[in-house]
Amino acid sequence: MAQLIQDRAAIVGIGQTAFGKGLPESELSLACQAISAAIDDAGLRPADVDGLAMFSMENGREVEIARNVGLGEITYFGEVGYGGGAGCGAVGHAAMAVVTGQCEVAVAWRARKRADKGSRPWANVAARLGGAPQWSRPFGLLRPVDEIALLARRYMHEYGATRDHLANVALAFRKHANRNPAATMYEKPLTRAQYMNARWISEPLCLFDNCLETDGALAVVITRASRARDLAQPPVLIHSFAQGFGRQHQVMTNYFCDDPLLGPGWACAKRLWANSEIGPRDISCAQLYDAFSPLVPLSLEAYGFCDRGEGGSFTDDGALEWPHGRLPTNTAGGGMSEAYVHGFNLVLEGVRQMRGTSTAQVERASSCLVTSGEGVPTSALVLRRD
Amino acid sequence: MTESGFLLPDLQDPESAPFWEATARGELCLQRCSGCGRLRMPPRPMCPHCRSTANEWPAVSGRGRIWSFAVVHPPLLPAYAEFAPYPVVVVELDEDPGLRLVGNLVATPEGPINGVDPATIHIGTPVRVVFARVGDVSLPRWMSAAAAD
């Protein structure tokens, strides 16, 4: 019988830099600062770290991180691909590594300078397109938002989801950011009228259906739960972890399979809940990947909080809003209003909820779902209080 | 980026070259598995149903329906920004609704990609393929079947 992660690994340290636009530091410097802060938070020393799990898109490599932060001998290192799909994956790989004895203390992180115009991958275009991009880019489907807009329109058509539903998502996350001094949108409230009158980016998606563009870095430290209990912070248990993508999935332009609205989250959720002792009904709060607002109703369906097609109406009556909603979601503001660091800030907010230190703390929160990029090969975590 | 400023396919890509050779002849051809006879899009070396690596490129009807559409606004690459806002459609083909292509909707075969008023576009509308030359590539585009026939 398989040995599941189920609470045998824990997140014991978190660290982050300030979020901003045009930060002067390099991505490597930002990564080192976040990792260093996370190690301090855990009450560990750099020499204790012997595992590294990172996004394959990361610019600072493992050896550079280790040489800068002064890490010990490294016995596990691994990468997870597909951009925003990788966040929970990196944490999960670190958890697998500590549980299986490949290392004692692992770090997972993401550093990014997205707010620099030159860093947008869709703007760095090759002379000629091979592979998947040749079937969409020549026709002016250029940016991630355009790729998701096509799925969003179809979703709205099939299931009757509306712009009001998408506004529910944007407004809930903004309200949470307005309580979080670290959030980019801390001092910027958003009204439904502002949402409805905002300029289009890719109809049916407007400016406020999009995540922010952020410079910044975040890191977490992971070790075995048994060791975690001797450290500085209350351990946050990694209860379940999964990755996934469905049959015939194509990254972002997922129009070529039988049912494009069954995103990668469906495959991931199946494994996540199969390896978990609790289910969606038991989850106190959620941190759902929100590069674009329609990913939230799609994820609510994929991870089993409602039936297919009900993700839009699930968001009604303040369901996603702290403190009274039935599923307070993205309680630090998420990618749309806190910071967009490829969704890694969602992991840290999940940890804060389990520690009881969120700026929108859910009362008696005992478990939190965190998801990574829907629309790309993805990953998710169920976190629990010890 | 090409001279036209549009992003164009690599015509040397062995997996897709027959597609672009066909559009240059004014035909819409899709890859079909020689083993089990299923059409597939995008093209790839192995059939996911029977694992045959043999394939052929028959012409298809070039008729389908709009499955979804987006209307794209700036910021965009300069060549595309010139036409913004413009609609982009996903078309599902009559041969098999699971076969889909991304494309542009035009009012006339050589018309601009912003020539159709987005307010008149509806999911489910029948469309027909036409072809437009951009640089050294012939791109498939779509017209309302009612207007094209």
Interface residues (C-beta under 8 A of the other chain):
Chain A: A123 V125 A126 A127 R128 L129 G130 G131 A132 P133 Q134 W135 S136 R137 P138 F139 G140 L141 L142 R143 D146 A149 L150 L151 R153 R154 H157 R199 W200 I201 S202 E203 P204 L205 Q248 Q250 T253 Y255 F256 C257 D258
Chain B: M1 T2 F6 L7 L8 P9 D10 L11 D13 S16 M41 P42 P48 W67 S68 F69 A70 V71 V72 H73 L76 L77 Y80 F83 P85 Y86 V88 V90 G98 R100 L101 V102 G103 N104 I113 P118 I123 V134 V137 L139
